[in-house]
């Protein structure tokens, strides 16, 4: 499903991707594959994935995965050329993987699944703000409004980076285990402080170097947080 969504996204945005350094070498944008081939390939992957999930896993996982694809391709993708609020909209399907995995494993959703969803939802904002700042000239040239124009750009970046970071730090401790709680709180706090530090540095320097550091920190932070949560919660059980 993820591969099908990615392929179909490349089909829809091939002309715009060709104008951005980060995406110009994608097969559809670079012309290594014909648009029709990309469309057929992506549709086949998405359909096969949806059917497989429904038959081999459960219907809930299939529905959530299909909903993710539809929102990402037909709501978030066109909004990127219309409003900076696309970042907020895109975070909803972007945070779906934990819900899909939880539904696949248990056949239902509960508060623990929602907390994992919220963590990934909030994480996306500083992660994407770093990318948007690094490639803002490319995005502007391709007609993407991922950042506001003019003087509104700086306050937008500050709010979209720091507020989600603070909320992420708060919500991360909500899924504490019944045992080893002190270890969990300390580890999560240290991770959160480090992530917030790089976010703080980025919003006040607003340089490409600071943006790259925040991007790297986000990539390191998320698997550590999820891995820590899984390890300690398993021990608690």
Secondary structure, DSSP 4 states (H G I P E B T S, - for coil): -HHHHHHHHHHHTHHHHTTSTTTTTSHHHHTSS-HHHHHHHHHHHHHHHHHHIIIII-HHHHHHHHHHHHHIIIIIHHHTTT-TTHHHHHHHHHTHHHHHHHHHHHSS--HHHHHHHHHHHHHHHHHHHHHHHHTHHHHHHHT--SS-STTHHHHHHHHHHHHHHHHHHHHHGGG--SSSHHHHHHHHHHHHHHHHHHHHHHHHH--HHHHHHHHHHHHHHHHHHHHHHHHHHHHH-
